[in-house]
């Protein structure tokens, strides 16, 4: 799933075409190593996983922070592309089923996301804010395709959905890891998906509250942002 060209960012923007395969291998190895071991892991461990020297990592990305920035971009790109693909499918149900069939492939991305958000700090906040921005974009693609209802406040809805979904994922994974020890994220994301997809689909397609006037009662038009 990671066998595409790297997304340039920061020091990586100077990567030569002839070096792309090596840079991509380092980046993809880093996503997996960061997801498994967290962001305190050293460049040597990443280099070993990629089968290159530590110096080559610094040559391509400048520093571990530069590498992490490129990893963030790659994780965001893969998640965004898969969401858009599912939402814009000719048949939304078939698009979702296709995405669910491949869910294990996204274990390393989920592990990376969880580790980043658990670590906190400016890089974690930046990652989350980019996820919110991307969510607003692919939700709009769903609106344009007639699969999703419009919102009175698209940005607020996107933020709420990401807080709900990403927060639930982080909590679920953390509780599972505390209970079972080190996780196989490919298996864990399948378990999480099978547990939460049915109630989520029910909520999204059928709603929760029976009184639609509550929205206007609690948030009358003159108090909207």
RANORJO-V490139 format. One record per residue. RES is the residue in one letter. SS is DSSP state (H for helix, E for strand, - for the rest). Layout:
<<RES:SS> <RES:SS>>
This chain:
<<X:-> <X:-> <X:-> <X:-> <X:-> <X:-> <X:-> <X:-> <X:-> <X:H> <X:H> <X:H> <X:H> <X:H> <X:-> <X:-> <X:H> <X:H> <X:H> <X:H> <X:H> <X:H> <X:H> <X:H> <X:H> <X:H> <X:H> <X:H> <X:H> <X:H> <X:H> <X:H> <X:H> <X:H> <X:H> <X:H> <X:H> <X:-> <X:-> <X:-> <X:-> <X:-> <X:H> <X:H> <X:H> <X:H> <X:H> <X:H> <X:H> <X:H> <X:-> <X:-> <X:-> <X:H> <X:H> <X:H> <X:H> <X:H> <X:H> <X:H> <X:H> <X:-> <X:-> <X:H> <X:H> <X:H> <X:H> <X:H> <X:H> <X:H> <X:H> <X:H> <X:H> <X:H> <X:H> <X:H> <X:H> <X:H> <X:H> <X:H> <X:H> <X:H> <X:H> <X:H> <X:H> <X:H> <X:H> <X:-> <X:-> <X:-> <X:-> <X:H> <X:H> <X:H> <X:H> <X:H> <X:H> <X:H> <X:H> <X:H> <X:H> <X:-> <X:H> <X:H> <X:H> <X:H> <X:H> <X:H> <X:H> <X:H> <X:H> <X:H> <X:H> <X:H> <X:H> <X:H> <X:H> <X:H> <X:H> <X:-> <X:H> <X:H> <X:H> <X:H> <X:H> <X:H> <X:H> <X:H> <X:H> <X:H> <X:H> <X:H> <X:H> <X:H> <X:H> <X:H> <X:H> <X:H> <X:H> <X:H> <X:H> <X:H> <X:H> <X:H> <X:-> <X:-> <X:-> <X:-> <X:-> <X:-> <X:-> <X:-> <X:-> <X:H> <X:H> <X:H> <X:H> <X:H> <X:H> <X:H> <X:H> <X:H> <X:H> <X:H> <X:H> <X:H> <X:H> <X:H> <X:H> <X:H> <X:H> <X:H> <X:H> <X:H> <X:H> <X:H> <X:H> <X:H> <X:H> <X:H> <X:-> <X:-> <X:-> <X:-> <X:H> <X:H> <X:H> <X:H> <X:H> <X:H> <X:H> <X:H> <X:H> <X:H> <X:H> <X:H> <X:H> <X:H> <X:H> <X:H> <X:H> <X:H> <X:H> <X:H> <X:H> <X:H> <X:-> <X:-> <X:-> <X:-> <X:-> <X:-> <X:-> <X:H> <X:H> <X:H> <X:H> <X:H> <X:-> <X:-> <X:H> <X:H> <X:H> <X:-> <X:->>
